[in-house]
Amino acid sequence: MQKNDLMEKIISLSKRRGFIFPGSEIYGGLANSYDFGPLGVELKNNIKKLWWKMFVQEREDVVGLDANIIMNSKVWEASGHLENFNDTLIECKKCHTRHRREDLMSFWTVKYKIASTGRYEEIAEKFSKECSVCGSKNQLSDQRQFNLMFKTNLGPLEAQENIVYLRPETAQAIFVDFKQILETTRMKIPFGVAQIGKAFRNEITPGNFIFRTREFEQMEIEYFIKERGWKEQFEKWLSEMKKWIKAVGIDEKLVKYVNISDGERAHYSKRTVDVEFESPFGQKELYGLAYRTNFDLSAHQKLSGKDLEYRDPETGEKFIPHVIEPSLGVERTVLAVLLSCYEEIKGGRSTTTESVKEEEVVLRLPKALAPIKVAVLPLSRKEELSKPAKEIYHDLQKKFMCQYDETASIGKRYRRQDEIGTPFCVTVDFESVEDKKVTVRDRDSMKQERVAIKELAEYLQKQLE
Ligand code: GAP
Protein backbone atom coordinates (compact mmCIF):
# COMPACT_ATOMS: atom_id res chain seq x y z
CA MET A 1 0.00 0.00 0.00
CA GLN A 2 1.21 3.51 -0.84
CA LYS A 3 2.08 5.50 2.27
CA ASN A 4 -0.36 8.30 1.43
CA ASP A 5 -3.10 5.76 0.80
CA LEU A 6 -2.60 4.39 4.28
CA MET A 7 -3.01 7.86 5.80
CA GLU A 8 -6.16 8.45 3.77
CA LYS A 9 -7.54 5.08 4.83
CA ILE A 10 -6.91 5.82 8.49
CA ILE A 11 -8.60 9.23 8.18
CA SER A 12 -11.54 7.69 6.36
CA LEU A 13 -11.93 4.79 8.81
CA SER A 14 -11.67 7.24 11.71
CA LYS A 15 -14.52 9.35 10.33
CA ARG A 16 -16.69 6.50 9.08
CA ARG A 17 -16.58 4.49 12.29
CA GLY A 18 -16.62 7.38 14.75
CA PHE A 19 -13.06 7.37 16.00
CA ILE A 20 -12.08 10.91 14.97
CA PHE A 21 -13.92 13.50 12.94
CA PRO A 22 -13.36 17.14 11.97
CA GLY A 23 -14.42 19.59 14.68
CA SER A 24 -17.22 22.18 14.27
CA GLU A 25 -18.21 20.50 11.01
CA ILE A 26 -21.76 21.88 10.73
CA TYR A 27 -20.27 25.39 10.65
CA GLY A 28 -17.80 24.53 7.95
CA GLY A 29 -15.29 23.19 10.43
CA LEU A 30 -12.41 24.80 12.25
CA ALA A 31 -9.02 24.24 10.65
CA ASN A 32 -7.05 21.37 12.15
CA SER A 33 -9.44 20.71 14.99
CA TYR A 34 -10.65 17.19 15.56
CA ASP A 35 -13.20 15.60 17.83
CA PHE A 36 -12.85 12.11 19.20
CA GLY A 37 -16.11 10.23 18.60
CA PRO A 38 -17.63 7.31 20.53
CA LEU A 39 -14.86 4.86 19.58
CA GLY A 40 -12.08 7.46 19.59
CA VAL A 41 -12.79 8.54 23.14
CA GLU A 42 -12.60 4.90 24.27
CA LEU A 43 -9.29 4.38 22.45
CA LYS A 44 -7.85 7.59 23.84
CA ASN A 45 -9.04 6.82 27.38
CA ASN A 46 -7.61 3.30 27.15
CA ILE A 47 -4.21 4.72 26.13
CA LYS A 48 -4.27 7.10 29.08
CA LYS A 49 -5.46 4.36 31.45
CA LEU A 50 -2.68 2.02 30.31
CA TRP A 51 -0.04 4.75 30.72
CA TRP A 52 -1.32 5.57 34.20
CA LYS A 53 -1.39 1.87 35.13
CA MET A 54 2.15 1.24 33.88
CA PHE A 55 3.76 4.38 35.23
CA VAL A 56 1.75 5.34 38.32
CA GLN A 57 -0.36 2.46 39.62
CA GLU A 58 2.24 -0.26 39.21
CA ARG A 59 5.17 1.80 40.50
CA GLU A 60 5.86 2.84 44.05
CA ASP A 61 8.09 5.72 42.99
CA VAL A 62 5.60 7.73 40.89
CA VAL A 63 2.58 9.75 42.06
CA GLY A 64 0.02 11.67 40.04
CA LEU A 65 -1.07 15.27 39.62
CA ASP A 66 -3.91 17.05 37.86
CA ALA A 67 -3.08 20.75 37.84
CA ASN A 68 -4.85 23.82 36.51
CA ILE A 69 -4.39 24.56 32.81
CA ILE A 70 -4.22 28.29 33.50
CA MET A 71 -1.41 29.15 35.86
CA ASN A 72 0.14 32.34 37.23
CA SER A 73 1.95 34.02 34.32
CA LYS A 74 5.14 34.12 36.35
CA VAL A 75 5.40 30.36 35.71
CA TRP A 76 6.01 31.06 32.03
CA GLU A 77 8.41 33.84 32.82
CA ALA A 78 10.53 31.50 34.95
CA SER A 79 10.34 28.57 32.54
CA GLY A 80 11.49 30.77 29.68
CA HIS A 81 8.37 30.18 27.59
CA LEU A 82 7.45 33.87 27.46
CA GLU A 83 10.82 34.68 25.99
CA ASN A 84 11.76 31.59 24.04
CA PHE A 85 8.70 29.61 23.06
CA ASN A 86 8.69 31.07 19.58
CA ASP A 87 8.41 30.02 16.00
CA THR A 88 9.66 32.24 13.21
CA LEU A 89 6.92 33.30 10.85
CA ILE A 90 7.27 34.48 7.25
CA GLU A 91 4.29 35.69 5.25
CA CYS A 92 3.80 35.68 1.49
CA LYS A 93 2.81 39.23 0.56
CA LYS A 94 0.90 37.95 -2.44
CA CYS A 95 -1.26 35.06 -1.19
CA HIS A 96 -0.83 35.88 2.54
CA THR A 97 0.06 32.31 3.44
CA ARG A 98 2.00 32.17 6.70
CA HIS A 99 4.97 29.85 6.69
CA ARG A 100 7.16 28.58 9.47
CA ARG A 101 10.71 29.63 8.70
CA GLU A 102 11.92 26.04 8.73
CA ASP A 103 9.35 25.08 6.09
CA LEU A 104 10.97 27.51 3.64
CA MET A 105 14.54 26.44 4.19
CA SER A 106 16.31 24.62 1.47
CA PHE A 107 19.62 23.90 3.15
CA TRP A 108 20.29 23.24 6.79
CA THR A 109 23.55 23.94 8.51
CA VAL A 110 22.85 23.48 12.21
CA LYS A 111 19.99 21.77 13.91
CA TYR A 112 19.41 22.08 17.62
CA LYS A 113 16.62 21.46 20.02
CA ILE A 114 15.33 23.92 22.63
CA ALA A 115 15.15 21.77 25.71
CA SER A 116 12.51 23.85 27.52
CA THR A 117 10.08 23.16 24.72
CA GLY A 118 11.59 20.21 22.96
CA ARG A 119 11.12 22.02 19.65
CA TYR A 120 13.63 22.22 16.85
CA GLU A 121 15.23 25.41 15.71
CA GLU A 122 17.24 25.18 12.56
CA ILE A 123 19.67 27.64 11.11
CA ALA A 124 20.03 27.54 7.38
CA GLU A 125 22.17 29.35 4.90
CA LYS A 126 19.61 29.40 2.18
CA PHE A 127 15.98 30.37 2.21
CA SER A 128 13.65 29.60 -0.54
CA LYS A 129 12.68 32.96 -2.03
CA GLU A 130 9.57 31.35 -3.36
CA CYS A 131 6.20 30.91 -1.66
CA SER A 132 5.57 27.17 -1.54
CA VAL A 133 1.82 27.76 -1.94
CA CYS A 134 1.39 30.32 -4.77
CA GLY A 135 4.90 30.13 -6.22
CA SER A 136 5.45 33.92 -6.14
CA LYS A 137 9.10 34.90 -6.13
CA ASN A 138 10.64 37.54 -3.83
CA GLN A 139 7.33 38.23 -2.14
CA LEU A 140 8.23 36.87 1.27
CA SER A 141 8.05 39.18 4.26
CA ASP A 142 10.73 39.69 6.88
CA GLN A 143 10.99 37.10 9.61
CA ARG A 144 8.85 37.68 12.66
CA GLN A 145 9.04 35.94 16.03
CA PHE A 146 5.72 34.42 16.97
CA ASN A 147 5.09 33.22 20.52
CA LEU A 148 3.19 29.94 20.46
CA MET A 149 1.34 30.42 23.73
CA PHE A 150 -2.38 31.18 23.66
CA LYS A 151 -3.03 34.38 25.54
CA THR A 152 -6.28 35.28 27.29
CA ASN A 153 -7.61 37.43 30.12
CA LEU A 154 -8.58 36.32 33.57
CA GLY A 155 -11.84 38.08 34.40
CA PRO A 156 -13.65 40.78 32.43
CA LEU A 157 -10.92 43.41 32.27
CA GLU A 158 -8.40 43.35 29.45
CA ALA A 159 -5.52 44.70 31.50
CA GLN A 160 -1.87 43.73 31.40
CA GLU A 161 -2.03 42.27 34.92
CA ASN A 162 -4.93 40.01 33.89
CA ILE A 163 -3.12 38.35 31.01
CA VAL A 164 -2.81 34.58 31.41
CA TYR A 165 -1.78 31.75 29.10
CA LEU A 166 -3.10 28.32 28.30
CA ARG A 167 -0.27 25.98 29.27
CA PRO A 168 1.92 24.87 26.34
CA GLU A 169 3.17 21.83 28.30
CA THR A 170 1.90 20.01 31.37
CA ALA A 171 5.38 19.75 32.90
CA GLN A 172 5.63 23.15 34.56
CA ALA A 173 2.87 22.52 37.12
CA ILE A 174 4.86 19.57 38.39
CA PHE A 175 7.83 21.83 39.13
CA VAL A 176 5.63 24.51 40.65
CA ASP A 177 3.87 21.98 42.92
CA PHE A 178 7.08 20.07 43.70
CA LYS A 179 7.30 21.16 47.35
CA GLN A 180 3.62 20.49 48.09
CA ILE A 181 3.86 17.02 46.60
CA LEU A 182 6.98 16.32 48.61
CA GLU A 183 5.37 17.47 51.85
CA THR A 184 2.09 15.62 51.35
CA THR A 185 3.53 12.32 50.15
CA ARG A 186 6.98 12.20 51.76
CA MET A 187 8.33 10.69 48.54
CA LYS A 188 12.07 10.07 48.57
CA ILE A 189 14.36 10.73 45.65
CA PRO A 190 14.40 9.15 43.12
CA PHE A 191 10.69 9.68 42.52
CA GLY A 192 8.44 10.94 39.76
CA VAL A 193 5.28 12.96 39.30
CA ALA A 194 3.01 12.07 36.40
CA GLN A 195 0.38 14.18 34.75
CA ILE A 196 -1.99 13.76 31.83
CA GLY A 197 -3.71 16.79 30.44
CA LYS A 198 -4.39 19.27 27.70
CA ALA A 199 -1.71 21.54 26.32
CA PHE A 200 -2.17 24.33 23.80
CA ARG A 201 0.18 25.74 21.19
CA ASN A 202 -0.74 28.28 18.59
CA GLU A 203 1.14 26.34 15.90
CA ILE A 204 1.77 28.26 12.69
CA THR A 205 1.42 25.18 10.53
CA PRO A 206 -0.61 22.47 12.20
CA GLY A 207 -1.38 19.46 10.05
CA ASN A 208 -1.03 15.80 9.16
CA PHE A 209 -4.39 14.94 10.69
CA ILE A 210 -4.01 14.72 14.49
CA PHE A 211 -0.20 14.78 14.42
CA ARG A 212 0.25 18.52 14.95
CA THR A 213 -2.73 20.34 16.37
CA ARG A 214 -3.20 23.46 18.47
CA GLU A 215 -4.97 21.64 21.26
CA PHE A 216 -3.62 18.26 22.34
CA GLU A 217 -2.94 16.10 25.35
CA GLN A 218 0.36 15.19 26.93
CA MET A 219 1.36 12.41 29.30
CA GLU A 220 4.45 13.60 31.13
CA ILE A 221 6.60 12.47 34.02
CA GLU A 222 9.14 14.60 35.78
CA TYR A 223 11.39 12.09 37.50
CA PHE A 224 13.42 13.75 40.27
CA ILE A 225 16.89 12.41 40.85
CA LYS A 226 20.28 13.22 42.33
CA GLU A 227 22.68 14.59 39.77
CA ARG A 228 25.04 11.68 40.10
CA GLY A 229 23.53 8.59 38.54
CA TRP A 230 21.54 10.55 35.93
CA LYS A 231 22.95 8.44 33.09
CA GLU A 232 21.66 5.24 34.64
CA GLN A 233 18.24 6.81 35.25
CA PHE A 234 18.13 8.06 31.66
CA GLU A 235 18.81 4.55 30.35
CA LYS A 236 16.10 3.15 32.63
CA TRP A 237 13.54 5.60 31.24
CA LEU A 238 14.61 4.87 27.71
CA SER A 239 13.89 1.21 28.26
CA GLU A 240 10.55 2.13 29.89
CA MET A 241 9.65 4.02 26.72
CA LYS A 242 10.56 0.98 24.65
CA LYS A 243 8.27 -1.13 26.84
CA TRP A 244 5.49 1.41 26.29
CA ILE A 245 5.90 1.34 22.49
CA LYS A 246 5.51 -2.43 22.62
CA ALA A 247 2.54 -2.32 25.01
CA VAL A 248 0.52 0.01 22.78
CA GLY A 249 1.21 -1.99 19.65
CA ILE A 250 3.25 0.64 17.80
CA ASP A 251 5.30 -1.11 15.11
CA GLU A 252 8.80 -1.23 16.62
CA LYS A 253 10.34 -1.46 13.16
CA LEU A 254 9.03 2.04 12.45
CA VAL A 255 10.51 3.56 15.60
CA LYS A 256 13.93 5.21 15.74
CA TYR A 257 15.70 6.51 18.82
CA VAL A 258 17.55 9.63 17.78
CA ASN A 259 20.26 11.01 20.01
CA ILE A 260 20.30 14.78 19.82
CA SER A 261 24.03 15.38 19.73
CA ASP A 262 26.18 17.91 21.60
CA GLY A 263 25.77 21.39 20.25
CA GLU A 264 22.32 20.60 18.96
CA ARG A 265 20.67 20.67 22.34
CA ALA A 266 19.57 23.60 24.41
CA HIS A 267 22.04 24.83 27.02
CA TYR A 268 20.49 23.01 29.98
CA SER A 269 19.81 19.66 28.33
CA LYS A 270 22.65 17.29 28.91
CA ARG A 271 21.01 14.56 26.88
CA THR A 272 17.94 14.30 24.69
CA VAL A 273 16.66 11.31 22.80
CA ASP A 274 13.79 11.75 20.39
CA VAL A 275 11.57 8.78 19.79
CA GLU A 276 10.75 9.14 16.11
CA PHE A 277 8.14 7.32 14.07
CA GLU A 278 8.36 6.55 10.38
CA SER A 279 4.95 7.90 9.39
CA PRO A 280 3.50 8.16 5.86
CA PHE A 281 4.49 11.85 5.97
CA GLY A 282 8.09 11.22 7.02
CA GLN A 283 10.09 10.36 10.13
CA LYS A 284 8.67 12.56 12.87
CA GLU A 285 9.02 13.08 16.59
CA LEU A 286 6.57 10.88 18.45
CA TYR A 287 7.91 11.38 21.98
CA GLY A 288 10.86 12.98 23.72
CA LEU A 289 13.11 11.94 26.58
CA ALA A 290 15.19 14.69 28.12
CA TYR A 291 17.61 15.13 30.98
CA ARG A 292 16.57 18.64 32.00
CA THR A 293 19.17 18.95 34.80
CA ASN A 294 17.82 21.16 37.63
CA PHE A 295 17.05 24.03 35.28
CA ASP A 296 13.33 24.36 35.94
CA LEU A 297 13.31 23.99 39.73
CA SER A 298 16.24 26.43 39.96
CA ALA A 299 14.42 28.95 37.76
CA HIS A 300 11.24 28.70 39.84
CA GLN A 301 13.18 28.94 43.09
CA LYS A 302 14.88 32.09 41.82
CA LEU A 303 11.76 33.87 40.57
CA SER A 304 9.38 32.82 43.36
CA GLY A 305 11.89 33.24 46.14
CA LYS A 306 10.61 29.97 47.63
CA ASP A 307 12.91 27.21 48.80
CA LEU A 308 12.53 24.33 46.35
CA GLU A 309 15.43 22.28 47.67
CA TYR A 310 15.16 18.67 48.71
CA ARG A 311 16.68 17.47 51.96
CA ASP A 312 18.05 13.96 51.91
CA PRO A 313 16.57 12.30 55.03
CA GLU A 314 19.61 10.06 55.51
CA THR A 315 22.53 12.40 54.88
CA GLY A 316 20.86 15.76 55.57
CA GLU A 317 22.29 16.98 52.25
CA LYS A 318 20.22 19.77 50.63
CA PHE A 319 20.07 20.18 46.88
CA ILE A 320 17.84 21.07 43.94
CA PRO A 321 16.89 17.78 42.29
CA HIS A 322 17.69 17.04 38.70
CA VAL A 323 15.05 15.73 36.32
CA ILE A 324 14.56 13.08 33.65
CA GLU A 325 11.48 13.81 31.57
CA PRO A 326 9.67 11.30 29.35
CA SER A 327 7.11 13.36 27.42
CA LEU A 328 4.42 11.70 25.31
CA GLY A 329 1.63 13.11 23.17
CA VAL A 330 -1.70 11.29 23.40
CA GLU A 331 -2.91 12.11 19.87
CA ARG A 332 0.43 11.15 18.33
CA THR A 333 0.10 7.83 20.18
CA VAL A 334 -3.40 7.36 18.76
CA LEU A 335 -2.13 8.04 15.23
CA ALA A 336 0.95 5.79 15.52
CA VAL A 337 -1.21 3.01 16.99
CA LEU A 338 -3.80 3.27 14.20
CA LEU A 339 -1.09 3.32 11.51
CA SER A 340 0.66 0.33 13.10
CA CYS A 341 -2.41 -1.82 13.76
CA TYR A 342 -4.28 -1.29 10.48
CA GLU A 343 -4.22 -4.34 8.24
CA GLU A 344 -6.00 -4.92 4.96
CA ILE A 345 -6.61 -8.43 3.78
CA LYS A 346 -7.26 -8.67 0.07
CA GLY A 347 -9.91 -11.22 -0.76
CA GLY A 348 -10.95 -11.42 2.88
CA ARG A 349 -10.41 -14.04 5.54
CA SER A 350 -12.15 -17.39 5.48
CA THR A 351 -14.41 -16.65 8.42
CA THR A 352 -17.67 -17.35 6.71
CA THR A 353 -19.16 -19.42 3.98
CA GLU A 354 -20.18 -16.28 2.11
CA SER A 355 -19.24 -16.58 -1.52
CA VAL A 356 -18.38 -12.89 -2.05
CA LYS A 357 -14.99 -12.25 -0.53
CA GLU A 358 -14.14 -8.59 -0.29
CA GLU A 359 -11.21 -6.71 1.08
CA GLU A 360 -11.29 -6.96 4.85
CA VAL A 361 -9.81 -4.59 7.39
CA VAL A 362 -8.56 -5.82 10.73
CA LEU A 363 -7.43 -3.33 13.34
CA ARG A 364 -5.05 -5.42 15.41
CA LEU A 365 -5.19 -3.22 18.48
CA PRO A 366 -3.73 -4.57 21.71
CA LYS A 367 -6.67 -5.87 23.74
CA ALA A 368 -6.13 -3.24 26.44
CA LEU A 369 -6.65 -0.47 23.87
CA ALA A 370 -9.62 -1.89 21.96
CA PRO A 371 -12.59 0.52 22.30
CA ILE A 372 -15.05 -2.40 22.35
CA LYS A 373 -13.87 -5.55 24.06
CA VAL A 374 -16.77 -7.87 23.25
CA ALA A 375 -19.53 -7.87 20.64
CA VAL A 376 -22.63 -9.96 21.22
CA LEU A 377 -24.18 -11.24 18.00
CA PRO A 378 -27.33 -13.38 17.91
CA LEU A 379 -27.40 -15.51 14.78
CA SER A 380 -31.01 -14.53 14.16
CA ARG A 381 -33.20 -11.60 15.20
CA LYS A 382 -35.89 -14.00 16.40
CA GLU A 383 -36.83 -13.44 20.02
CA GLU A 384 -35.76 -17.01 20.80
CA LEU A 385 -32.16 -15.81 20.27
CA SER A 386 -32.31 -12.05 20.79
CA LYS A 387 -33.71 -12.42 24.31
CA PRO A 388 -30.88 -14.60 25.72
CA ALA A 389 -28.33 -12.60 23.66
CA LYS A 390 -29.52 -9.34 25.23
CA GLU A 391 -29.29 -10.91 28.69
CA ILE A 392 -25.69 -11.94 27.96
CA TYR A 393 -24.95 -8.45 26.62
CA HIS A 394 -26.36 -6.71 29.71
CA ASP A 395 -24.42 -9.03 31.97
CA LEU A 396 -21.09 -8.51 30.13
CA GLN A 397 -21.64 -4.72 29.98
CA LYS A 398 -21.06 -4.57 33.72
CA LYS A 399 -17.48 -5.67 33.14
CA PHE A 400 -16.45 -4.61 29.63
CA MET A 401 -17.30 -2.11 26.89
CA CYS A 402 -19.64 -4.20 24.73
CA GLN A 403 -21.68 -3.80 21.59
CA TYR A 404 -24.85 -5.61 20.61
CA ASP A 405 -25.46 -6.13 16.91
CA GLU A 406 -28.21 -8.15 15.27
CA THR A 407 -28.31 -6.50 11.85
CA ALA A 408 -26.86 -7.96 8.62
CA SER A 409 -25.24 -11.33 8.06
CA ILE A 410 -22.92 -12.78 10.67
CA GLY A 411 -19.96 -12.39 8.26
CA LYS A 412 -20.65 -8.68 7.85
CA ARG A 413 -21.01 -8.26 11.58
CA TYR A 414 -17.65 -9.97 12.20
CA ARG A 415 -16.06 -7.63 9.68
CA ARG A 416 -17.59 -4.56 11.34
CA GLN A 417 -16.02 -5.64 14.61
CA ASP A 418 -12.65 -6.56 13.05
CA GLU A 419 -12.49 -3.11 11.49
CA ILE A 420 -12.75 -1.41 14.89
CA GLY A 421 -10.44 -3.90 16.59
CA THR A 422 -12.92 -5.77 18.83
CA PRO A 423 -10.96 -8.73 20.23
CA PHE A 424 -13.94 -11.04 20.84
CA CYS A 425 -17.29 -11.74 19.21
CA VAL A 426 -19.82 -13.86 21.07
CA THR A 427 -22.33 -15.62 18.83
CA VAL A 428 -25.61 -16.85 20.21
CA ASP A 429 -27.12 -19.59 18.00
CA PHE A 430 -30.05 -21.97 18.17
CA GLU A 431 -27.92 -24.59 19.89
CA SER A 432 -27.18 -22.06 22.64
CA VAL A 433 -30.82 -22.29 23.71
CA GLU A 434 -30.36 -26.02 24.26
CA ASP A 435 -26.78 -26.40 25.55
CA LYS A 436 -26.46 -22.97 27.26
CA LYS A 437 -23.20 -22.36 25.43
CA VAL A 438 -22.09 -19.65 23.01
CA THR A 439 -19.34 -19.39 20.40
CA VAL A 440 -16.49 -17.03 21.16
CA ARG A 441 -14.50 -15.91 18.13
CA ASP A 442 -11.01 -14.50 18.49
CA ARG A 443 -10.27 -11.50 16.20
CA ASP A 444 -6.67 -12.47 15.43
CA SER A 445 -6.61 -16.28 15.32
CA MET A 446 -10.27 -16.49 14.22
CA LYS A 447 -10.45 -19.55 16.42
CA GLN A 448 -13.93 -20.32 17.64
CA GLU A 449 -14.56 -21.83 21.00
CA ARG A 450 -17.75 -23.03 22.69
CA VAL A 451 -18.02 -21.55 26.17
CA ALA A 452 -20.71 -22.10 28.79
CA ILE A 453 -22.76 -18.93 29.29
CA LYS A 454 -22.31 -19.07 33.04
CA GLU A 455 -18.51 -19.13 32.62
CA LEU A 456 -18.42 -16.54 29.81
CA ALA A 457 -17.56 -13.39 31.79
CA GLU A 458 -14.74 -15.11 33.65
CA TYR A 459 -13.44 -16.68 30.40
CA LEU A 460 -13.38 -13.31 28.62
CA GLN A 461 -11.82 -11.59 31.61
CA LYS A 462 -8.93 -14.07 31.48
CA GLN A 463 -8.49 -13.66 27.74
CA LEU A 464 -8.48 -9.88 28.03
CA GLU A 465 -5.82 -9.74 30.76
N1 GAP B 1 7.64 19.05 28.32
C1 GAP B 1 8.41 18.81 27.15
C2 GAP B 1 7.65 19.05 25.92
O1 GAP B 1 6.55 19.56 25.92
P1 GAP B 1 7.73 18.71 23.33
O2 GAP B 1 8.69 17.88 22.51
O3 GAP B 1 7.50 20.11 22.91
O4 GAP B 1 8.30 18.62 24.83
C3 GAP B 1 6.29 16.66 23.95
O5 GAP B 1 6.36 17.95 23.42
C4 GAP B 1 5.35 15.81 23.15
O6 GAP B 1 4.07 16.43 23.04
C5 GAP B 1 5.80 15.58 21.70
O7 GAP B 1 6.78 14.58 21.60
C6 GAP B 1 4.49 15.20 21.06
O8 GAP B 1 4.18 13.86 21.35
C7 GAP B 1 3.48 16.10 21.79
N2 GAP B 1 3.22 17.33 21.02
C8 GAP B 1 3.95 18.46 21.01
N3 GAP B 1 3.38 19.39 20.21
C9 GAP B 1 2.27 18.84 19.68
C10 GAP B 1 1.25 19.29 18.78
N4 GAP B 1 1.25 20.52 18.29
N5 GAP B 1 0.26 18.44 18.46
C11 GAP B 1 0.22 17.19 18.98
N6 GAP B 1 1.14 16.71 19.84
C12 GAP B 1 2.16 17.51 20.20
Residues whose N, C-alpha, C, O or C-beta is under 5 A from the ligand:
A	BS01	GAP	S116 T117 G118 R119 P168 E169 A171 R201 I210 F211 R212 T213 F216 Q218 E285 L286 Y287 G288 S327 L328 G329 R332
